[in-house]
Amino acid sequence: MWPYAIRRVLGAIPTLLIIIALTFFMMHIAPGGPFDAQRHLPPEIEHNVRAAYHLDEPVWEQFWFYLRNLMHGDLGPSYKNHDFTVTQLIEVGLPVSARLGISAIILAIALGITLGTVAALNQNKGTDYGVMGLAMIGITIPTFVTAPVLALIFGIYGLHFFGYDFFLPAGGWNEGALANMVLPVTVLALPQIAIISRLVRGSMVEVLRSNYVRTARAKGLPNHIVIFRHALRAALLPVVSYLGPAIAGLLTGSLIVETIFGIPGIGRYFVEGAINRDYTLVMGVVICYAAFVILLNLLADILYALLDPRVRFA
Amino acid sequence: MSAPGITTRNTETIERALDIEGRSLWTDARRRLVKNRAALTSIIMLTVIALVAIFAPFVWPYGYADIDYANIACAPGWWPGANVPCYAGGYHIFGMDQNGRDLFVRVLYGARVSLSVGVVATLVSLLIGVTYGAVAGFVGGRLDELMMRFVDVLYSLPFIFFVIVLMVVFNQNFFLLFVAIGAVEWLTMARIVRGQTLSIKQKEFIEAARAAGVGPLANIRHHVIPNVLGPVVVYVTLTIPTVILSESFLSFLGLGVQEPLTSLGVLIADGKDHMETAPWMLIFPAVFMAVTLFCFNFIGDGLRDALDPKDR
């Protein structure tokens, strides 16, 4: 396993380099620059500002400059968030996004696998249709609908039981207080629960029909052992390969959840940075995302091989 | 060309004589799809939605940009507890939006835009993905490795950043929105097609075609692509809803369709801002979109079951 992992990590270096180059040149091809504004700066000042950020040099020179700094772990200054370096912005925002993302993914895995298994065990019965119908709703309703609606219901109208009023904060981070995390985590987890339960149901239905499960039943193993030890293990394979990129996406935050609930994560930087031509900030978050994707795909592949004895590390 | 003609006629006579019905993969799949109640209902509903979206605006008395200043954001007449129903100047069954435009006709226009973005962007992704995947799988070797490595690289780029940059580079153009989304969604298609091509490449009929002197491009076009269509069709029906969601997300960010034209995503984004005072502005577009996506997903699932060789 270890030689395989090391080879994969080494193989990721050229991939990352290509991603860095692609992102860098795509950003610079886009018309406009970080210091364009409605009100034009005097030419001398604009010249000085551009010189300070090396923007007056040829794009190739800028690229080398960026790469050299990157090798020293320096992601450069943010062009729009003055007085902050990109590293500082990510250091502050990533833990927030990651905390929400990890909570959402844990919730999604637990609920998704349970619901999917229950649906598969009751294939074509009421429970199955109910769970799959709910999952379909989870997939088809976008987060920018669920987020404001849940905020309105639980944050503003509140729940009223037996004369008590329950309110959840409709926004804000409050240093990651549990109450503030409930709504954003729910919104993030809903579509994931839906997707995971559909995946689990699909593969579980197939696995339950396979010969080795029939053998396990035939030799008299109790039902829970057949399901949990034999069937579920194989049924989780598609989930494992789905989770790699999905976790990377959740860790790096969601623009919609972060803007609607006012959470200081890094999800919004992808869009803000691209629209503002904040070159370094976009590069920083894209590198961060790509590194997560590569790493989590590697982990997914390793986990895949551990779950499925037919897969060998090649 | 005469020999196959004769054999076809012969088989036809035999079939007629024996009353045998030909069962190709596709007729089989169609029969099973029609038997699937959820999929059939979805097909009918989707057809109705599409027809209404295309034709109803022609006969509807209000245009999508007609503003009625007297009735800004007022409730539909049948809304429970609506004190000032919008009877002024006619009957607005979905109520009015924040600028006093008839919401029903705007939802229809939004559905038109969303559906056409969904279909066209998916076709773009189909074109790129199938060509790319078939070539990579068919040629194999170093080229395959290189091409699939490139797909891996693009996979690790965040989708949204990609589309935003494309939109910014090419200005916000309605047609480029199609292309931009399609240009991002082809990756999975390419992987599926490549995998299928790899297994089909081993089959005898490909070798026979090659032995008969069919060039690689003609071979891909006539022999490989028709045989990978099954999984591709399934993936297409599942891509359309994804694309509609992506478009609505872009519109939500203000990067999609521009006013006064609209899409379901724009309507939902507007509705979200007014959901406390005018909930119909959120409910109708959201339900319309959810139903559309529901239909596509059910059709996709139905097709997958219908085309699954294991279930035969």
Chai-1 contact restraints between the chains, C-beta under 6 A:
chainA,res_idxA,chainB,res_idxB,connection_type,confidence,min_distance_angstrom,max_distance_angstrom,comment,restraint_id
A,T15,B,V153,contact,1.0,0.0,6.0,A-B,restraint_1
A,I18,B,V153,contact,1.0,0.0,6.0,A-B,restraint_2
A,I19,B,V153,contact,1.0,0.0,6.0,A-B,restraint_3
A,I19,B,S156,contact,1.0,0.0,6.0,A-B,restraint_4
A,M26,B,V165,contact,1.0,0.0,6.0,A-B,restraint_5
A,I29,B,V169,contact,1.0,0.0,6.0,A-B,restraint_6
A,A30,B,V165,contact,1.0,0.0,6.0,A-B,restraint_7
A,A30,B,V168,contact,1.0,0.0,6.0,A-B,restraint_8
A,A30,B,V169,contact,1.0,0.0,6.0,A-B,restraint_9
A,M136,B,F294,contact,1.0,0.0,6.0,A-B,restraint_10
A,M136,B,N297,contact,1.0,0.0,6.0,A-B,restraint_11
A,T140,B,A290,contact,1.0,0.0,6.0,A-B,restraint_12
A,T140,B,L293,contact,1.0,0.0,6.0,A-B,restraint_13
A,T140,B,F294,contact,1.0,0.0,6.0,A-B,restraint_14
A,I141,B,A290,contact,1.0,0.0,6.0,A-B,restraint_15
A,P142,B,L245,contact,1.0,0.0,6.0,A-B,restraint_16
A,F144,B,F252,contact,1.0,0.0,6.0,A-B,restraint_17
A,V145,B,I268,contact,1.0,0.0,6.0,A-B,restraint_18
A,V145,B,A286,contact,1.0,0.0,6.0,A-B,restraint_19
A,P148,B,K272,contact,1.0,0.0,6.0,A-B,restraint_20
A,F270,B,P158,contact,1.0,0.0,6.0,A-B,restraint_21
A,F270,B,I160,contact,1.0,0.0,6.0,A-B,restraint_22
A,F270,B,F161,contact,1.0,0.0,6.0,A-B,restraint_23
A,A274,B,F161,contact,1.0,0.0,6.0,A-B,restraint_24
A,A274,B,I164,contact,1.0,0.0,6.0,A-B,restraint_25
A,Y289,B,P158,contact,1.0,0.0,6.0,A-B,restraint_26
A,A290,B,S156,contact,1.0,0.0,6.0,A-B,restraint_27
A,V293,B,S156,contact,1.0,0.0,6.0,A-B,restraint_28
A,I294,B,S156,contact,1.0,0.0,6.0,A-B,restraint_29
